[in-house]
């Protein structure tokens, strides 16, 4: 592929990536997780730092970047399109990152000018195909349109892997520190980046570094060991947080079944559950037995690297889930770059060029066909109706009403839509306008406090609210298990009927609203 055409193609793909993700960016309503991101990014620095340390260290880098993003223009800090657009920018930046990584992996220059030019063209073609597969990947479009850390996570995982390969090919201080920095940031973007670093360690320790000279392998191994130690020291606060909190923050993850795994693979491979395995097999078959050798050639090593990156985190989380559920599809989105690069290598093996062009075009069409569905629907995880429920309460509340949130975290979603309606930032110290019922729980001040993100109401609190308010709203979320309601719901069912003669109920998706009155 000529260099000019390659540059134009890359620019067009970056533009297409942005266009596909900006389209209908605000079509789907904010849900609890996105409200959480927005409200965390808006609270004052004291509460922000307290919250990160005591409850929400995961995705901390994204929350910091979102704080600065929202600070550009206070007029847009409640605009859902603007809040989500930061994720689109991260996705656009991932396109050249995947291109760079694919070129590093498949550039086989060996000093022979004619052959080297052919290898460079081959590498550029694979890189462009990989960038195109990423651009039109519906699974990535889905999570690039959310105000969460997933798009940032994919970008940093790609950069971390790219700097690792760059260091193995050219062991300079710049590449080593690039790997260290990108890896640290990836872990602060999402804890599951630790699985990526484990995959890197596994590949280097198990498969070695075939592109390096024999006399420099020890030096490179020593440099990588120092790099991993530096990364470990830098992420020590997060490791302490994990040790301190244990599995509490992810205890809600369900144990996956066979149907869940199949569903994940269908969503993840978007072009069809058998299409990606077929084109990845086209990349591996020419290697023959070399693929299974630990000290093979560079062309076998890079395929092994991509396979380990793609499969190791998925397989490990599934196995661990037999003891403690940790498998969640969207947390494994950082494996997507490995899939599209290996798929691009397989597509590049189709001959003649005309057939390859047809197959690539067909592959992109298969991937893109799901994107219109993504604009109006959810897959992988359905969003809750927190906004609809909160606005229902605000529309029907009367003077003197009060509200209790079933668990403290629900106030995050309620506060987002309440302050959106008020047209002011309720998290700021100067906010004085009361919109909607008086908040009884959680409540530690006029705006959000880090203590408002945890806890449950008590029977004494409910009885006190019932004694001073003629009507009491209750908003409940995620309160039903397969067998019964959770203990807090059971307590509410027992205590409030003692003080109120009647109750009205409205059911929204994953949210229940109740109004207790006389």
C-alpha positions as CSV (number, residue, x, y, z in Angstrom):
1,X,0.0,0.0,0.0
2,X,1.6,3.3,-1.0
3,X,2.5,5.6,1.9
4,X,0.2,8.5,0.7
5,X,-2.8,6.2,0.3
6,X,-2.1,4.7,3.8
7,X,-2.0,8.1,5.4
8,X,-5.2,9.2,3.7
9,X,-6.9,5.9,4.7
10,X,-5.9,6.4,8.3
11,X,-7.2,9.9,8.4
12,X,-10.5,8.8,6.8
13,X,-10.8,5.9,9.4
14,X,-10.3,8.3,12.3
15,X,-13.0,10.6,10.9
16,X,-15.3,7.6,10.3
17,X,-14.6,6.4,13.8
18,X,-15.7,9.7,15.2
19,X,-18.7,10.0,12.9
20,X,-20.1,6.6,13.7
21,X,-19.8,7.2,17.4
22,X,-21.1,10.8,17.5
23,X,-24.2,9.8,15.6
24,X,-27.1,9.4,18.0
25,X,-24.7,9.9,20.9
26,X,-27.5,11.3,23.2
27,X,-30.2,9.0,21.8
28,X,-30.2,6.6,24.7
29,X,-30.9,8.0,28.2
30,X,-28.2,8.2,30.9
31,X,-28.3,5.2,33.3
32,X,-27.0,4.7,36.8
33,X,-23.3,4.1,35.9
34,X,-23.1,7.2,33.7
35,X,-24.8,9.4,36.3
36,X,-22.2,8.0,38.7
37,X,-19.4,9.2,36.4
38,X,-20.9,12.6,36.0
39,X,-21.6,13.2,39.7
40,X,-18.2,11.9,40.9
41,X,-16.5,14.2,38.4
42,X,-18.5,17.2,39.7
43,X,-18.1,16.9,43.5
44,X,-15.4,19.1,45.2
45,X,-11.8,17.8,45.4
46,X,-12.0,16.9,49.1
47,X,-15.0,14.7,48.7
48,X,-13.6,13.4,45.4
49,X,-10.4,12.2,46.9
50,X,-12.2,10.7,49.9
51,X,-14.5,8.8,47.6
52,X,-11.7,7.4,45.4
53,X,-9.9,6.1,48.4
54,X,-12.8,4.6,50.4
55,X,-15.0,3.3,47.6
56,X,-14.3,4.0,43.9
57,X,-10.6,3.8,43.1
58,X,-11.4,1.8,39.9
59,X,-11.6,4.1,36.8
60,X,-10.1,6.9,38.9
61,X,-8.1,8.2,35.9
62,X,-11.3,8.5,33.9
63,X,-13.0,10.5,36.7
64,X,-10.1,12.9,36.8
65,X,-10.1,13.5,33.1
66,X,-13.8,13.9,33.1
67,X,-13.5,16.6,35.8
68,X,-11.2,18.6,33.5
69,X,-13.4,17.9,30.5
70,X,-16.5,19.2,32.2
71,X,-14.5,22.2,33.5
72,X,-14.0,23.5,29.9
73,X,-17.5,25.0,29.8
74,X,-19.9,24.9,32.7
75,X,-22.8,25.5,30.3
76,X,-22.3,21.9,29.0
77,X,-21.6,20.1,32.3
78,X,-25.1,18.7,32.3
79,X,-25.3,18.1,28.6
80,X,-25.4,14.3,28.0
81,X,-23.9,14.6,24.5
82,X,-21.0,16.6,25.8
83,X,-20.3,14.3,28.7
84,X,-20.3,11.2,26.5
85,X,-18.1,12.9,23.8
86,X,-15.0,12.4,25.8
87,X,-15.3,8.6,25.3
88,X,-15.6,9.2,21.5
89,X,-12.4,11.2,21.5
90,X,-10.6,8.3,23.2
91,X,-12.0,5.9,20.6
92,X,-10.8,8.1,17.8
93,X,-7.3,8.1,19.3
94,X,-7.3,4.3,19.5
95,X,-7.5,4.1,15.6
96,X,-3.9,5.3,15.1
97,X,-2.8,3.4,18.2
98,X,-4.0,0.1,16.7
99,X,-2.4,1.1,13.4
100,X,0.9,1.7,15.1
101,X,0.8,-1.6,17.0
102,X,-0.1,-3.6,14.0
103,X,2.7,-2.1,12.0
104,X,5.2,-2.9,14.8
105,X,4.0,-6.5,14.9
106,X,4.0,-7.1,11.1
107,X,6.9,-5.0,9.8
108,X,9.4,-7.7,8.9
109,X,12.2,-5.5,7.4
110,X,15.3,-7.5,7.0
111,X,17.7,-5.3,5.1
112,X,16.9,-6.5,1.6
113,X,15.5,-3.4,-0.1
114,X,13.0,-5.1,-2.4
115,X,11.9,-7.5,0.2
116,X,11.8,-4.8,2.9
117,X,9.6,-2.6,0.8
118,X,7.2,-5.5,0.2
119,X,7.2,-6.2,4.0
120,X,6.5,-2.6,4.8
121,X,3.6,-2.5,2.3
122,X,2.3,-5.7,3.9
123,X,2.5,-4.3,7.4
124,X,0.8,-1.1,6.4
125,X,-2.0,-3.0,4.7
126,X,-2.6,-5.2,7.8
127,X,-2.4,-2.0,10.0
128,X,-5.1,-0.3,7.9
129,X,-7.3,-3.3,7.9
130,X,-7.0,-3.6,11.7
131,X,-7.8,0.0,12.1
132,X,-10.9,-0.4,9.8
133,X,-12.1,-3.4,11.7
134,X,-11.9,-1.5,15.0
135,X,-13.6,1.5,13.5
136,X,-16.6,-0.5,12.4
137,X,-16.8,-2.8,15.4
138,X,-20.3,-2.5,17.0
139,X,-19.1,-3.6,20.4
140,X,-16.7,-0.8,20.6
141,X,-19.3,1.7,19.3
142,X,-21.5,0.6,22.1
143,X,-19.0,1.4,24.8
144,X,-17.6,4.5,23.1
145,X,-21.0,6.1,23.5
146,X,-21.0,5.7,27.3
147,X,-19.7,8.1,30.0
148,X,-17.5,5.4,31.4
149,X,-13.8,4.4,31.3
150,X,-14.1,1.6,28.7
151,X,-12.9,3.6,25.6
152,X,-10.0,5.1,27.6
153,X,-9.2,1.6,28.8
154,X,-9.0,0.2,25.3
155,X,-6.7,3.1,24.2
156,X,-4.3,2.7,27.0
157,X,-4.2,-1.1,26.7
158,X,-3.3,-0.7,23.0
159,X,-0.6,1.9,23.8
160,X,0.8,-0.3,26.6
161,X,1.1,-3.3,24.2
162,X,2.5,-1.1,21.4
163,X,5.3,0.3,23.6
164,X,6.1,-3.2,24.8
165,X,6.6,-4.4,21.2
166,X,8.5,-1.2,20.4
167,X,10.8,-1.8,23.3
168,X,11.4,-5.4,22.3
169,X,12.2,-4.3,18.7
170,X,14.2,-1.3,19.8
171,X,15.1,-1.3,23.5
172,X,15.5,2.4,24.1
173,X,14.8,4.3,27.3
174,X,12.0,6.2,25.5
175,X,10.1,3.0,24.6
176,X,10.7,1.5,28.1
177,X,9.3,4.5,29.8
178,X,6.5,4.7,27.3
179,X,5.5,1.2,28.3
180,X,5.8,2.0,32.0
181,X,3.6,5.2,31.7
182,X,1.0,3.6,29.4
183,X,0.7,0.6,31.7
184,X,0.3,2.6,34.9
185,X,-2.3,4.8,33.3
186,X,-4.1,1.7,32.0
187,X,-4.4,0.2,35.5
188,X,-5.7,3.6,36.9
189,X,-8.2,3.6,34.0
190,X,-9.4,0.1,35.0
191,X,-8.2,-2.6,37.5
192,X,-8.6,-5.3,34.8
193,X,-5.5,-3.9,33.1
194,X,-3.6,-6.0,35.6
195,X,-4.8,-9.0,33.4
196,X,-3.1,-7.3,30.4
197,X,0.2,-6.9,32.3
198,X,-0.1,-10.5,33.4
199,X,-0.5,-11.5,29.8
200,X,2.6,-9.4,28.9
201,X,4.6,-11.1,31.6
202,X,3.5,-14.5,30.6
203,X,4.4,-14.0,26.9
204,X,7.9,-12.6,27.7
205,X,8.7,-15.1,30.3
206,X,7.2,-18.1,28.5
207,X,8.0,-17.3,24.9
208,X,11.0,-15.1,25.2
209,X,12.0,-12.3,22.8
210,X,12.9,-13.7,19.4
211,X,13.6,-10.4,17.6
212,X,16.5,-9.6,20.0
213,X,20.1,-10.6,19.7
214,X,21.3,-13.4,22.0
215,X,23.7,-11.1,23.8
216,X,21.1,-8.5,24.5
217,X,18.2,-10.7,25.8
218,X,19.5,-10.7,29.3
219,X,19.7,-6.9,29.3
220,X,16.2,-6.6,27.9
221,X,14.8,-9.1,30.4
222,X,16.5,-7.1,33.2
223,X,15.1,-3.8,31.8
224,X,11.6,-5.3,31.7
225,X,11.9,-6.6,35.2
226,X,12.7,-3.1,36.4
227,X,9.8,-1.7,34.3
228,X,7.4,-4.1,36.0
229,X,8.8,-3.2,39.4
230,X,8.3,0.5,38.7
231,X,4.7,-0.2,37.5
232,X,4.1,-2.1,40.7
233,X,5.3,0.7,42.9
234,X,3.2,3.3,41.0
235,X,0.0,1.3,41.3
236,X,0.6,0.3,44.9
237,X,-2.2,2.6,46.1
238,X,-4.6,0.7,43.9
239,X,-3.3,-2.7,45.1
240,X,-3.8,-1.5,48.7
241,X,-7.3,-0.5,47.9
242,X,-8.0,-3.9,46.4
243,X,-6.6,-5.6,49.4
244,X,-8.6,-3.3,51.7
245,X,-12.0,-3.6,49.9
246,X,-11.6,-7.2,48.7
247,X,-14.3,-8.4,46.3
248,X,-16.9,-6.0,47.7
249,X,-17.0,-3.5,44.8
250,X,-17.7,-6.4,42.3
251,X,-19.8,-8.7,44.5
252,X,-22.8,-7.8,42.3
253,X,-21.2,-9.6,39.2
254,X,-23.3,-12.8,38.6
255,X,-21.6,-16.2,38.0
256,X,-21.6,-16.7,34.2
257,X,-23.2,-19.7,32.5
258,X,-22.6,-21.2,29.1
259,X,-25.3,-19.0,27.6
260,X,-23.6,-15.9,29.0
261,X,-20.2,-16.9,27.5
262,X,-21.8,-17.6,24.1
263,X,-23.7,-14.3,24.2
264,X,-20.5,-12.4,25.0
265,X,-18.7,-14.0,22.1
266,X,-21.5,-13.1,19.7
267,X,-21.4,-9.4,20.8
268,X,-17.7,-9.2,21.0
269,X,-17.1,-10.6,17.5
270,X,-20.0,-8.6,16.0
271,X,-19.4,-9.9,12.4
272,X,-20.6,-13.3,13.5
273,X,-19.5,-15.9,16.0
274,X,-17.8,-18.0,13.4
275,X,-16.4,-15.3,11.1
276,X,-13.6,-14.0,13.4
277,X,-12.4,-17.5,14.3
278,X,-12.2,-18.3,10.6
279,X,-10.1,-15.2,9.6
280,X,-7.9,-15.6,12.8
281,X,-7.4,-19.2,11.7
282,X,-6.3,-17.9,8.3
283,X,-3.6,-15.9,10.1
284,X,-2.4,-19.0,12.1
285,X,-2.5,-21.8,9.6
286,X,0.5,-20.7,7.5
287,X,2.6,-21.0,10.7
288,X,2.0,-24.7,11.0
289,X,3.9,-26.3,13.8
290,X,5.9,-23.1,14.5
291,X,3.0,-21.6,16.3
292,X,3.3,-24.2,19.1
293,X,7.0,-23.7,19.6
294,X,8.2,-21.6,22.6
295,X,11.3,-20.2,20.9
296,X,9.9,-19.8,17.4
297,X,10.4,-17.1,14.8
298,X,9.1,-13.6,15.0
299,X,6.0,-14.3,12.8
300,X,5.0,-17.1,15.2
301,X,5.8,-15.1,18.4
302,X,3.6,-12.1,17.4
303,X,0.6,-14.5,16.7
304,X,1.2,-16.1,20.1
305,X,1.4,-12.7,21.7
306,X,-2.0,-11.7,20.2
307,X,-3.6,-15.1,21.1
308,X,-2.4,-14.8,24.8
309,X,-3.7,-11.2,25.0
310,X,-7.0,-12.2,23.5
311,X,-7.7,-15.4,25.4
312,X,-5.8,-15.4,28.7
313,X,-7.9,-12.7,30.4
314,X,-11.1,-14.2,29.2
315,X,-10.2,-17.8,30.2
316,X,-8.8,-16.7,33.6
317,X,-11.8,-14.7,34.6
318,X,-14.1,-17.5,33.6
319,X,-12.1,-20.0,35.7
320,X,-11.9,-17.7,38.7
321,X,-15.7,-17.2,38.5
322,X,-16.2,-20.8,39.7
323,X,-14.9,-19.5,43.1
324,X,-15.8,-15.8,43.0
325,X,-17.6,-14.3,39.9
326,X,-15.3,-11.8,38.2
327,X,-16.3,-12.4,34.5
328,X,-18.0,-9.3,33.1
329,X,-18.0,-8.9,29.3
330,X,-17.5,-5.1,29.2
331,X,-14.5,-5.4,31.6
332,X,-12.8,-7.5,28.9
333,X,-13.1,-5.0,26.1
334,X,-9.4,-4.4,26.3
335,X,-8.9,-7.7,24.4
336,X,-10.6,-6.2,21.3
337,X,-7.4,-4.8,19.7
338,X,-5.8,-8.2,19.7
339,X,-8.8,-9.7,18.0
340,X,-9.0,-7.1,15.2
341,X,-5.2,-7.2,14.6
342,X,-5.1,-11.0,14.3
343,X,-8.2,-10.8,12.1
344,X,-6.5,-8.3,9.9
345,X,-3.5,-10.5,9.5
346,X,-5.8,-13.4,8.4
347,X,-7.6,-11.2,5.9
348,X,-4.3,-10.1,4.5
349,X,-3.5,-13.7,3.6
350,X,-6.3,-14.0,1.1
351,X,-5.1,-14.1,-2.4
352,X,-5.3,-12.7,-5.1
353,X,-5.6,-9.0,-4.1
354,X,-9.0,-8.7,-5.7
355,X,-10.4,-11.5,-3.5
356,X,-8.8,-10.0,-0.5
357,X,-10.5,-6.6,-1.2
358,X,-13.9,-8.3,-1.6
359,X,-13.5,-10.3,1.6
360,X,-12.3,-7.2,3.6
361,X,-15.3,-5.2,2.3
362,X,-17.6,-8.0,3.2
363,X,-16.1,-8.3,6.7
364,X,-16.6,-4.6,7.3
365,X,-20.2,-4.8,6.2
366,X,-20.8,-7.7,8.5
367,X,-19.3,-5.7,11.4
368,X,-21.1,-2.5,10.6
369,X,-24.6,-4.0,10.2
370,X,-25.1,-4.0,13.9
371,X,-24.2,-0.4,14.5
372,X,-27.7,1.1,13.7
373,X,-29.1,-1.3,16.3
374,X,-26.6,-0.1,18.8
375,X,-27.8,3.5,18.5
376,X,-31.3,2.7,19.8
377,X,-30.8,-0.5,21.9
378,X,-28.5,-2.0,24.5
379,X,-26.8,-5.4,24.3
380,X,-24.4,-7.0,26.8
381,X,-26.1,-5.1,29.6
382,X,-29.5,-3.2,29.6
383,X,-29.5,0.2,31.1
384,X,-31.9,0.9,34.0
385,X,-34.7,3.5,33.9
386,X,-33.2,5.7,36.7
387,X,-33.9,8.9,34.8
388,X,-37.5,8.0,34.0
389,X,-38.1,7.1,37.7
390,X,-36.4,10.2,39.1
391,X,-38.3,12.5,36.7
392,X,-41.6,10.8,37.6
393,X,-41.0,11.6,41.3
394,X,-40.1,15.2,40.5
395,X,-43.2,15.6,38.3
396,X,-45.6,14.3,41.0
397,X,-44.0,15.5,44.2
398,X,-45.9,17.9,46.5
399,X,-44.8,20.5,49.1
400,X,-43.9,18.7,52.3
401,X,-42.9,15.4,50.6
402,X,-39.7,13.6,51.5
403,X,-37.8,10.9,49.8
404,X,-35.7,7.9,50.9
405,X,-33.3,6.2,48.5
406,X,-33.3,2.4,49.0
407,X,-29.5,2.3,49.0
408,X,-27.2,5.3,49.2
409,X,-25.8,5.0,45.7
410,X,-29.2,5.7,44.2
411,X,-28.9,9.3,45.2
412,X,-26.2,9.7,42.6
413,X,-28.7,9.0,39.8
414,X,-31.5,10.9,41.5
415,X,-29.2,13.9,42.1
416,X,-28.1,14.0,38.4
417,X,-31.6,14.3,37.1
418,X,-32.8,16.5,39.9
419,X,-30.0,19.0,39.3
420,X,-30.5,18.7,35.6
421,X,-34.1,19.8,36.0
422,X,-33.0,22.6,38.3
423,X,-30.5,23.9,35.7
424,X,-27.9,24.2,38.4
425,X,-25.0,22.2,39.7
426,X,-26.4,20.7,42.9
427,X,-22.9,19.5,43.9
428,X,-21.5,23.0,44.2
429,X,-21.4,24.7,47.6
430,X,-23.5,27.6,46.4
431,X,-26.5,25.4,45.5
432,X,-29.5,26.4,47.6
433,X,-32.6,25.7,45.5
434,X,-34.6,22.7,46.7
435,X,-36.2,20.8,43.8
436,X,-38.4,17.9,44.6
437,X,-39.0,16.1,47.9
438,X,-36.7,16.7,50.8
439,X,-33.9,14.1,50.8
440,X,-34.0,12.1,54.1
441,X,-31.5,9.4,53.1
442,X,-28.7,9.7,52.2
443,X,-28.2,13.2,53.4
444,X,-25.1,14.9,54.8
445,X,-25.5,18.4,53.3
446,X,-27.0,20.4,50.5
447,X,-24.8,18.8,47.9
448,X,-23.3,15.4,47.4
449,X,-20.8,14.2,50.0
450,X,-18.6,11.2,49.8
451,X,-20.6,9.7,52.6
452,X,-23.7,9.8,50.4
453,X,-22.3,7.1,48.2
454,X,-22.5,4.3,50.8
455,X,-24.9,3.0,53.5
456,X,-28.5,2.0,53.9
457,X,-31.5,3.5,55.8
458,X,-32.3,2.4,59.3
459,X,-35.7,1.6,60.8
460,X,-35.3,4.6,63.2
461,X,-34.6,6.9,60.3
462,X,-37.7,5.8,58.5
463,X,-39.9,6.2,61.5
464,X,-38.6,9.7,62.1
465,X,-39.3,10.7,58.5
466,X,-42.8,9.2,58.7
467,X,-43.6,11.2,61.8
468,X,-42.7,14.6,60.2
469,X,-43.8,14.2,56.6
470,X,-47.4,13.4,55.4
471,X,-46.0,11.6,52.3
472,X,-42.8,9.6,51.8
473,X,-41.4,8.6,48.4
474,X,-39.1,5.6,48.2
475,X,-36.9,4.8,45.2
476,X,-35.5,1.3,45.0
477,X,-33.0,-0.2,42.5
478,X,-31.6,-3.6,41.9
479,X,-33.4,-4.8,45.0
480,X,-34.7,-8.2,43.9
481,X,-32.7,-11.4,43.9
482,X,-33.8,-14.6,42.2
483,X,-35.5,-15.8,45.4
484,X,-36.6,-12.7,47.4
485,X,-36.2,-9.0,48.0
486,X,-33.0,-7.8,49.6
487,X,-32.9,-7.2,53.4
488,X,-33.3,-3.4,53.1
489,X,-36.4,-3.8,51.0
490,X,-37.8,-6.3,53.5
491,X,-37.1,-3.8,56.3
492,X,-38.9,-1.0,54.4
493,X,-41.9,-3.4,53.8
494,X,-42.1,-4.0,57.5
495,X,-41.5,-0.5,59.0
496,X,-43.3,2.0,56.7
497,X,-46.8,0.3,56.8
498,X,-46.8,0.9,60.5
499,X,-47.0,4.7,59.9
500,X,-48.8,5.0,56.6
501,X,-52.2,3.7,55.6
502,X,-51.6,3.2,51.9
503,X,-48.9,2.8,49.4
504,X,-48.8,3.3,45.6
505,X,-46.2,1.5,43.4
506,X,-44.8,2.2,40.0
507,X,-42.5,-0.2,38.2
508,X,-39.8,0.9,35.8
509,X,-37.0,-1.1,34.3
510,X,-34.8,-2.2,37.3
511,X,-36.3,0.6,39.4
512,X,-39.4,0.7,41.7
513,X,-41.0,3.9,42.9
514,X,-43.3,3.9,46.0
515,X,-45.4,6.6,47.6
516,X,-46.4,6.1,51.2
517,X,-49.3,8.3,52.5
518,X,-52.4,8.4,54.6
